């Protein structure tokens, strides 16, 4: 495993920001770290990078414990903090050279050129960072995090505050990077995780409330299944409540919303229509949105 978090707690005074969480991230996996503001996402990421110490528990990066010999695991990590603390008066190439010198990278010019091409900064490379848009500043931050070719890349809210075009560009960049790195990113936007991540770990009030492949999140936690049905004939609410498995019936414009907490009710609705000589005009499964699932898990 590239990242292993084992029963980790973090206290600020008497307040527990992180409460005994455990999870792991495999090599080559893109994992979304989700949760509302104040859930403990940034705190956990800072502990993984060694920026702040754990109160108790253990964190391993590439098999090396974080917190004992800090430099060894930190050499394996690339980190983009939430506020992306760049030197705005430095030029793009100058800043990346500065980062490369810190990591004592040999053949710096070639590596800087490689990173500029990798994150799409060719046009902006000779500008001051302060003159760049937020999207390009994020690219500079990602280039800095990758300059030493780390095994693990940790991105804290990498798409925060971007416009729709910048959002698409940074998502595509992160996805391409994730093919070669172990990548962990935090966000509180479910659609973001769905677009980028192989798996999501959801935090609420310092505790893990879900750890599942992104594709299975809806399947595992959506609960009630609802179907919108429109009949050609006139039907009543009392008739629809008799359908096998239906727990709730609501009238909607043009039809009815039928809900079941056990299984997909479409087959039972179809049988009901045949038995009562009814003609179905519309039969549509209305899945609960991932945003709603996230809201339910974190409330």
C-alpha positions as CSV (number, residue, x, y, z in Angstrom):
1,X,0.0,0.0,0.0
2,X,1.2,3.5,-0.8
3,X,-0.7,5.1,2.1
4,X,-1.8,3.4,5.3
5,X,-3.7,5.2,8.0
6,X,-4.2,3.1,11.2
7,X,-6.5,4.1,14.0
8,X,-5.4,7.8,13.8
9,X,-6.6,10.4,16.3
10,X,-5.9,14.2,16.2
11,X,-6.8,16.4,19.2
12,X,-6.6,20.2,19.4
13,X,-6.8,20.6,23.2
14,X,-9.7,18.5,24.3
15,X,-11.5,18.6,20.9
16,X,-11.1,15.6,18.6
17,X,-10.7,16.7,15.0
18,X,-10.1,13.1,13.8
19,X,-11.4,10.1,15.6
20,X,-9.7,6.8,15.1
21,X,-9.8,6.6,11.3
22,X,-8.3,3.8,9.3
23,X,-8.0,3.4,5.5
24,X,-5.4,2.6,2.9
25,X,-4.7,3.7,-0.7
26,X,-3.1,1.3,-3.2
27,X,-0.5,2.2,-5.7
28,X,-2.0,3.7,-8.9
29,X,-5.4,4.4,-7.2
30,X,-7.2,7.8,-7.3
31,X,-9.1,8.2,-4.0
32,X,-11.4,11.1,-3.2
33,X,-11.4,12.3,0.4
34,X,-14.9,13.8,0.9
35,X,-16.7,15.5,3.7
36,X,-18.3,18.8,4.6
37,X,-16.3,21.7,5.9
38,X,-14.7,20.9,9.3
39,X,-15.0,17.1,8.8
40,X,-11.3,16.6,9.2
41,X,-10.1,16.2,5.6
42,X,-7.4,18.8,5.6
43,X,-6.2,17.8,9.0
44,X,-5.8,14.2,7.9
45,X,-4.0,15.2,4.7
46,X,-1.6,17.3,6.8
47,X,-0.9,14.4,9.0
48,X,-0.2,12.1,6.1
49,X,2.3,14.6,4.7
50,X,4.0,15.0,8.2
51,X,3.0,18.7,8.3
52,X,1.3,18.1,11.6
53,X,1.8,15.2,14.0
54,X,-0.8,12.6,14.9
55,X,-2.1,12.5,18.5
56,X,-2.2,8.7,18.4
57,X,-2.2,6.0,15.7
58,X,0.2,5.4,12.8
59,X,0.6,6.5,9.2
60,X,2.8,4.8,6.7
61,X,3.8,6.2,3.3
62,X,5.4,3.6,0.9
63,X,5.9,1.4,4.0
64,X,7.8,4.1,5.9
65,X,6.3,5.6,9.2
66,X,5.5,9.3,9.0
67,X,6.7,11.1,12.1
68,X,9.9,9.2,12.9
69,X,12.3,10.0,10.1
70,X,10.3,12.8,8.4
71,X,12.5,13.3,5.3
72,X,12.3,9.8,4.0
73,X,8.5,9.5,3.6
74,X,8.2,13.2,2.6
75,X,10.5,12.6,-0.4
76,X,7.8,10.2,-1.6
77,X,5.0,12.7,-1.3
78,X,3.9,15.6,-3.6
79,X,1.5,18.0,-1.8
80,X,-0.7,20.8,-3.0
81,X,-2.3,22.6,0.0
82,X,-5.8,24.0,-0.1
83,X,-4.6,27.7,-0.3
84,X,-1.8,26.9,-2.8
85,X,0.9,29.2,-1.2
86,X,2.8,30.4,-4.3
87,X,5.4,33.2,-4.5
88,X,3.4,35.7,-6.7
89,X,6.4,37.9,-7.5
90,X,8.3,35.0,-9.0
91,X,8.1,33.9,-12.6
92,X,6.7,30.4,-13.3
93,X,10.1,28.9,-14.4
94,X,11.9,30.7,-11.6
95,X,9.5,29.3,-9.0
96,X,9.8,25.7,-10.4
97,X,13.6,26.0,-10.4
98,X,13.4,27.2,-6.8
99,X,11.3,24.0,-5.9
100,X,13.7,21.8,-7.9
101,X,16.7,23.2,-6.0
102,X,15.0,22.4,-2.6
103,X,14.6,18.8,-3.7
104,X,18.2,18.8,-5.1
105,X,17.1,17.6,-8.5
106,X,19.8,16.9,-11.1
107,X,19.3,18.3,-14.6
108,X,16.8,20.9,-13.4
109,X,16.2,22.6,-16.8
110,X,15.0,19.4,-18.4
111,X,12.8,18.5,-15.4
112,X,11.2,22.0,-15.3
113,X,10.5,21.8,-19.0
114,X,8.9,18.4,-18.6
115,X,6.6,19.6,-15.8
116,X,5.6,22.7,-17.8
117,X,4.6,20.5,-20.7
118,X,2.9,18.0,-18.4
119,X,0.5,20.5,-16.8
120,X,0.0,22.8,-19.9
121,X,1.9,25.9,-18.8
122,X,3.9,26.4,-22.1
123,X,2.1,29.7,-23.0
124,X,2.4,31.0,-19.4
125,X,5.8,29.9,-18.4
126,X,7.5,33.3,-18.8
127,X,4.9,35.2,-16.8
128,X,4.9,36.2,-13.1
129,X,2.7,33.9,-11.0
130,X,0.7,36.9,-9.8
131,X,-0.4,37.6,-13.4
132,X,-1.9,34.1,-13.9
133,X,-5.5,33.1,-13.6
134,X,-6.5,30.9,-10.7
135,X,-6.6,27.9,-13.1
136,X,-3.0,28.4,-14.2
137,X,-1.9,29.0,-10.6
138,X,-3.4,25.6,-9.7
139,X,-1.3,24.1,-12.6
140,X,1.8,25.7,-11.1
141,X,1.0,24.3,-7.7
142,X,0.5,20.8,-9.2
143,X,3.8,21.1,-11.2
144,X,5.6,22.1,-7.9
145,X,4.0,19.0,-6.2
146,X,5.3,16.7,-9.0
147,X,8.7,18.3,-9.6
148,X,10.6,15.6,-7.6
149,X,8.6,12.7,-9.2
150,X,6.9,11.5,-6.0
151,X,5.1,8.2,-5.7
152,X,2.2,9.7,-3.8
153,X,0.4,12.9,-4.8
154,X,-1.9,14.6,-2.3
155,X,-4.2,17.5,-3.5
156,X,-6.3,19.5,-1.1
157,X,-9.3,21.0,-2.8
158,X,-7.5,21.3,-6.2
159,X,-10.5,22.7,-8.1
160,X,-11.9,25.1,-5.5
161,X,-12.9,28.5,-7.0
162,X,-12.3,27.5,-10.6
163,X,-14.6,28.5,-13.4
164,X,-16.4,25.8,-15.5
165,X,-13.7,25.7,-18.2
166,X,-10.8,25.7,-15.7
167,X,-12.6,23.0,-13.8
168,X,-12.7,20.7,-16.8
169,X,-9.1,21.3,-17.6
170,X,-7.9,20.6,-14.1
171,X,-10.0,17.5,-13.8
172,X,-8.5,16.1,-17.1
173,X,-5.0,16.9,-15.8
174,X,-5.6,15.1,-12.5
175,X,-7.1,12.1,-14.3
176,X,-4.0,11.9,-16.5
177,X,-1.6,12.2,-13.6
178,X,-3.5,9.5,-11.7
179,X,-2.6,6.9,-14.3
180,X,1.0,7.0,-13.1
181,X,0.7,8.1,-9.4
182,X,-1.1,7.1,-6.2
183,X,-3.3,10.1,-5.9
184,X,-5.5,11.4,-3.1
185,X,-7.6,14.5,-3.4
186,X,-10.0,16.2,-1.0
187,X,-13.3,17.8,-2.1
188,X,-16.8,18.3,-0.8
189,X,-18.4,18.1,-4.2
190,X,-19.8,14.7,-5.0
191,X,-19.8,15.3,-8.8
192,X,-16.1,16.0,-8.6
193,X,-15.4,12.7,-7.0
194,X,-17.7,10.9,-9.4
195,X,-15.8,12.4,-12.4
196,X,-12.3,11.7,-11.2
197,X,-12.0,9.1,-8.4
198,X,-11.9,5.3,-8.4
199,X,-12.9,5.2,-4.8
200,X,-14.2,7.6,-2.1
201,X,-13.6,7.9,1.6
202,X,-16.3,10.1,3.2
203,X,-15.6,11.8,6.6
204,X,-18.2,13.4,8.9
205,X,-17.3,15.0,12.2
206,X,-13.8,13.3,12.2
207,X,-15.1,9.8,11.5
208,X,-15.3,7.7,8.3
209,X,-18.9,7.1,7.3
210,X,-18.2,5.4,3.9
211,X,-15.3,3.8,2.1
212,X,-16.4,2.4,-1.2
213,X,-15.7,2.3,-5.0
214,X,-17.3,5.4,-6.5
215,X,-19.4,3.4,-8.9
216,X,-20.9,1.4,-6.0
217,X,-21.6,4.4,-3.7
218,X,-25.1,5.1,-5.0
219,X,-25.9,1.4,-5.1
220,X,-24.8,0.8,-1.4
221,X,-26.2,4.0,0.2
222,X,-29.1,5.3,-1.9
223,X,-31.7,3.3,0.0
224,X,-35.2,4.1,-1.3
225,X,-35.9,3.6,-5.0
226,X,-38.5,5.8,-6.7
227,X,-40.3,5.4,-10.0
228,X,-42.2,8.1,-11.9
229,X,-45.2,6.5,-13.7
230,X,-47.8,8.0,-16.0
231,X,-50.9,6.1,-17.0
232,X,-53.2,6.8,-19.9
233,X,-56.2,5.8,-17.7
234,X,-57.4,7.4,-14.5
235,X,-56.0,5.9,-11.3
236,X,-56.3,6.8,-7.6
237,X,-53.7,6.9,-4.8
238,X,-55.6,4.2,-2.9
239,X,-55.2,1.9,-6.0
240,X,-51.4,2.5,-6.2
241,X,-50.8,1.9,-2.5
242,X,-51.8,-1.7,-3.0
243,X,-48.9,-2.4,-5.4
244,X,-46.5,-5.0,-3.9
245,X,-43.5,-3.3,-2.2
246,X,-44.7,0.3,-2.6
247,X,-44.1,2.3,0.6
248,X,-45.0,5.8,-0.5
249,X,-47.2,7.3,-3.2
250,X,-47.0,11.0,-4.3
251,X,-48.9,12.7,-7.0
252,X,-46.7,14.7,-9.4
253,X,-47.5,16.8,-12.4
254,X,-48.6,14.4,-15.2
255,X,-48.3,11.2,-13.1
256,X,-47.2,9.6,-9.8
257,X,-44.0,9.0,-7.9
258,X,-44.0,5.5,-6.3
259,X,-41.3,4.7,-3.8
260,X,-40.0,1.3,-2.5
261,X,-37.4,0.7,0.2
262,X,-36.8,-2.9,-0.8
263,X,-36.2,-3.3,-4.6
264,X,-36.8,-1.8,-8.0
265,X,-40.6,-1.6,-8.1
266,X,-41.0,-1.4,-11.9
267,X,-41.8,-5.1,-12.4
268,X,-44.6,-4.9,-9.8
269,X,-45.9,-1.7,-11.3
270,X,-46.0,-3.4,-14.8
271,X,-47.9,-6.4,-13.3
272,X,-50.4,-4.1,-11.6
273,X,-51.1,-2.3,-14.9
274,X,-51.7,-5.6,-16.7
275,X,-54.0,-6.9,-14.0
276,X,-56.1,-3.7,-14.0
277,X,-56.1,-3.1,-17.8
278,X,-54.1,0.1,-17.5
279,X,-51.8,1.6,-20.2
280,X,-48.5,2.9,-19.0
281,X,-47.2,6.0,-20.9
282,X,-44.1,6.6,-18.8
283,X,-42.2,4.3,-16.4
284,X,-38.9,5.9,-15.3
285,X,-36.6,5.0,-12.4
286,X,-35.6,8.2,-10.5
287,X,-32.3,7.4,-8.7
288,X,-31.4,9.4,-5.7
289,X,-28.6,11.9,-6.6
290,X,-25.1,11.4,-5.3
291,X,-25.4,14.8,-3.6
292,X,-28.4,13.5,-1.6
293,X,-26.5,10.4,-0.7
294,X,-23.6,12.5,0.5
295,X,-26.0,14.7,2.5
296,X,-27.6,11.7,4.2
297,X,-24.2,10.2,5.1
298,X,-22.8,13.4,6.6
299,X,-25.8,14.6,8.5
